């Protein structure tokens, strides 16, 4: 199992630019959540600049139509993490779970409906709860 541990430090901020120093460690974890090995450590600086040279209208319209859906998805994640840790039953890229969620959001964007049970179906298929007390891990699968 891969684990992405990320720490971000805000190093500069103004009205037009934000800089973020990023440290990222990717590890291989065993079934019990313990670190088996470290694959790579990355660090860098991401610079974000405010622009007015782009039409963000489509993104704002998408968010207006789908924000309640994504709030429900976040609430479902919160409920899962409240029970302990999680293990995804997908390939490392997680696309098997991501695609159906975005397809559901796309239906909302077209004015169709998505029942909460449909979100639950995606989670039931691709997310497995982990008893963190029994496995000796924290809620995100990190070794204690």
C-alpha positions in Angstrom: 0.0 0.0 0.0 1.4 3.5 -0.9 1.1 6.3 1.6 1.5 9.9 0.6 2.6 12.0 3.6 2.7 15.7 2.8 3.7 18.7 4.9 3.2 22.2 3.5 4.7 25.4 4.8 3.4 28.7 3.6 6.5 30.8 2.9 5.1 33.9 1.3 1.7 35.4 0.7 0.5 38.5 -1.0 -2.6 39.6 -2.9 -1.1 38.4 -6.2 1.1 35.5 -5.3 1.4 32.6 -2.9 4.5 30.4 -2.4 4.4 27.0 -0.8 7.4 24.9 0.3 6.4 21.3 -0.1 7.9 18.2 1.5 6.5 14.9 0.3 7.4 11.3 1.3 6.0 8.3 -0.5 6.2 5.0 1.4 5.2 1.4 0.9 3.1 0.1 3.7 2.4 -3.5 4.7 -1.1 -4.8 5.3 -0.9 -3.8 8.9 -0.1 -0.2 7.9 3.6 -0.3 9.1 6.1 1.3 6.8 8.0 -1.3 4.7 10.2 1.2 2.8 10.5 4.7 1.7 10.2 5.1 -2.1 11.0 8.7 -2.6 11.3 12.0 -0.8 10.5 15.1 -2.7 10.7 18.7 -1.9 10.2 21.9 -3.8 8.6 25.3 -4.0 5.3 25.9 -5.7 4.6 29.4 -6.8 0.9 30.4 -7.4 0.1 33.7 -9.1 -3.3 35.4 -9.3 -4.4 36.0 -12.9 -7.3 37.8 -14.6 -6.3 36.6 -18.1 -8.5 33.5 -17.9 -12.3 33.0 -17.9 -13.1 31.0 -14.8 -16.8 31.2 -15.5 -17.2 27.5 -16.4 -15.4 26.4 -13.2 -17.7 28.7 -11.1 -20.8 27.4 -12.8 -19.7 23.8 -12.3 -19.0 24.4 -8.6 -22.4 26.2 -8.2 -24.2 23.1 -9.6 -22.1 20.4 -7.8 -21.0 22.0 -4.5 -23.7 20.2 -2.4 -22.7 16.8 -4.0 -19.0 17.3 -3.2 -20.1 18.3 0.4 -21.9 15.0 0.6 -18.7 13.2 -0.6 -16.6 15.0 2.0 -19.1 14.1 4.7 -18.9 10.5 3.7 -15.1 10.6 3.9 -15.4 12.3 7.4 -17.7 9.5 8.5 -15.3 6.8 7.3 -12.3 8.4 9.0 -14.3 8.8 12.2 -14.5 5.0 12.3 -10.7 4.7 12.1 -8.4 4.3 9.1 -9.1 3.4 5.5 -7.6 1.2 2.8 -8.6 1.8 -0.8 -9.4 -1.2 -2.9 -8.1 0.4 -6.1 -4.9 0.7 -8.0 -2.5 3.3 -6.6 -3.9 6.0 -8.8 -7.4 5.6 -7.3 -9.1 6.2 -10.7 -11.5 3.4 -10.2 -13.1 5.4 -7.4 -12.5 8.9 -8.8 -14.2 8.3 -12.2 -17.6 7.2 -10.8 -17.6 10.2 -8.4 -16.9 12.6 -11.2 -19.5 10.9 -13.5 -22.1 11.4 -10.7 -21.1 15.1 -10.4 -21.4 15.4 -14.2 -25.0 14.2 -14.1 -25.7 17.0 -11.6 -24.1 19.5 -13.8 -26.6 18.4 -16.5 -29.5 18.9 -14.2 -30.0 15.3 -13.3 -30.1 13.9 -9.7 -27.7 11.7 -7.7 -29.1 9.9 -4.7 -26.9 9.6 -1.5 -27.1 5.8 -2.0 -25.1 6.2 -5.2 -22.3 7.8 -3.3 -22.5 5.1 -0.7 -22.3 2.4 -3.5 -19.0 3.9 -4.7 -17.6 3.9 -1.2 -18.8 0.4 -0.5 -17.0 -0.9 -3.6 -13.7 0.9 -3.2 -13.2 1.9 0.5 -12.4 -0.5 3.3 -12.5 0.6 6.9 -9.5 -0.4 9.0 -9.7 -0.9 12.8 -6.8 1.4 13.8 -6.8 0.2 17.4 -6.3 -3.4 16.3 -3.7 -2.6 13.6 -1.6 -0.1 15.6 -2.1 2.7 13.1 -3.5 6.2 13.2 -6.6 7.3 11.2 -4.7 7.8 8.0 -2.8 4.5 8.2 0.4 6.0 9.5 2.4 3.9 12.0 2.3 5.0 15.6 
